[in-house]
Amino acid sequence: MCTGAVLGSLALSLLAGPARAAGGPPEARPAPPPAPAPTHVRGTAPTPAPAPDTAGLDALLRTALGQGAPGAAARIDDHRTSYDGPATVHRLAEGVADRADAEAMDTADRFRIGSVTKTFSAVVLLQLVAEGRLRLDTSVDHYLPGLLPDARITVRHVLGHRSGLYDYTEDLFARTVPGFEAVRTKVFTLRELVARSLRHPLTGTPGAAYSYSNTNYVVAGLLIEKLTGEPVRTAYEDRIIGPLKLADTFYVHPGTAIPGRHAHGYLTPDEPGGALVDATEQTVSWAQSAGALISSARDLNTFLSALLGGRLLPAAQLAEMRRWFPAGTGQGYGLGLRRRDLSCGISVYGHTGAVQGFYTYAFTGENGLRSYTAVVNTSNNGAVQATMLRTLEPVFCGKWARVR
């Protein structure tokens, strides 16, 4: 095990932007659910969360190794009560980053973050809302005429997974390893991915129930490119990566390599006992704005602290992001942001990521004062995935976490 506590300041750059939000015409605006009530007034000291239980966290990382993950790593950046005060950093790592040479897993390793990319995409679009260039309750058809089969689908529906668009990855990866090998080096356009979804009818009425679909964030990528006139990579770099100085965060599509020091990712076959497949190098073109970013635990913690701390979005757009719809037991989904309710009464906010070879859990507490990212370098392993979900409890509830 590698652990440590380091004091230092987390310097975050402010991303300037007008605080004005633009809305659609009254007849096009369904009534949204109530905005969350603020639990803390900025500038005052919130009640400190329980101290992280790092021993309990490390025990779960070791459990994940016993369930088939070659390596696991976790980082906690804990600011306790002050945005500007020193942070205590806890680093834990178990197992190997590369099975070929037994290189140890390290919390500094870069990895593919999968669907945590969706939060980046949502932030970009909500910044465009703040700039008056996009309206959440306007039809996607207004911005991308003819793309979707139902003009009732709004930008808000897409960002909240309430569009009813079929998830094309259900077809691509019906068989895990053959499906992956078939697309490992392929390059798709975003519209080609949408077309794959549209081979199927809508799964539900637009604006009704939450139903997770990668297609939604492919549409989000098309919106970003249409409104900015630039590739999604440029939007991420100019609006998030550069201002926050995220030195480990990259969008390399259609490149296949992870730059610099990184963990290898290993895909678990569907067949019990099958050999792990090194899935590290791939285009991730099947995901793009839905899941192709590369990052590190440090960068993701910086990003989430900035987001929930109000440093990436004006208050109005952050409130929109946090309008929750039911998304399973003990959780809600906003706009590119997931809320999970823990056993000690604390709620945490962030996203999970699953891409071939990696599971990522990236969450922060209220106001972004304690942020946590964990990664295991395997996927298609339900036992490991369930164990990684349990790591939220010792991180945010400490020793008060109830045994589950």
HELIX and SHEET records of a PDB file:
HELIX    1   1 PRO A   26  ALA A   28  5                                   3    
HELIX    2   2 THR A   54  GLY A   66  1                                  13    
HELIX    3   3 GLY A  114  VAL A  116  5                                   3    
HELIX    4   4 THR A  117  ALA A  130  1                                  14    
HELIX    5   5 VAL A  140  TYR A  143  1                                   4    
HELIX    6   6 VAL A  155  LEU A  159  1                                   5    
HELIX    7   7 THR A  169  LEU A  172  1                                   4    
HELIX    8   8 THR A  176  VAL A  183  1                                   8    
HELIX    9   9 LEU A  190  SER A  197  1                                   8    
HELIX   10  10 ASN A  214  THR A  228  1                                  15    
HELIX   11  11 VAL A  232  TYR A  236  1                                   5    
HELIX   12  12 GLU A  237  ILE A  241  3                                   5    
HELIX   13  13 GLN A  288  ALA A  290  5                                   3    
HELIX   14  14 ALA A  297  LEU A  308  1                                  12    
HELIX   15  15 ALA A  315  MET A  321  1                                   7    
HELIX   16  16 GLU A  366  GLY A  368  5                                   3    
HELIX   17  17 GLY A  382  ARG A  390  1                                   9    
HELIX   18  18 LEU A  392  PHE A  396  1                                   5    
HELIX   19  19 GLY A  398  TRP A  400  5                                   3    
SHEET    1   A 9 ALA A   5  GLY A   8  0                                        
SHEET    2   A 9 ALA A  87  ASP A  98 -1                                        
SHEET    3   A 9 GLY A  71  ASP A  78 -1                                        
SHEET    4   A 9 ARG A 370  VAL A 376 -1                                        
SHEET    5   A 9 PHE A 358  THR A 364 -1                                        
SHEET    6   A 9 SER A 347  VAL A 355 -1                                        
SHEET    7   A 9 ARG A 338  ASP A 341 -1                                        
SHEET    8   A 9 GLN A 331  TYR A 333 -1                                        
SHEET    9   A 9 PHE A 325  PRO A 326 -1                                        
SHEET    1   B 3 ALA A   5  GLY A   8  0                                        
SHEET    2   B 3 ALA A  87  ASP A  98 -1                                        
SHEET    3   B 3 GLU A 103  ALA A 104 -1                                        
SHEET    1   C 2 PHE A 111  ARG A 112  0                                        
SHEET    2   C 2 ILE A 294  SER A 295 -1                                        
SHEET    1   D 3 VAL A 277  ASP A 278  0                                        
SHEET    2   D 3 TYR A 266  LEU A 267 -1                                        
SHEET    3   D 3 THR A 378  SER A 379  1                                        
END                                                                             
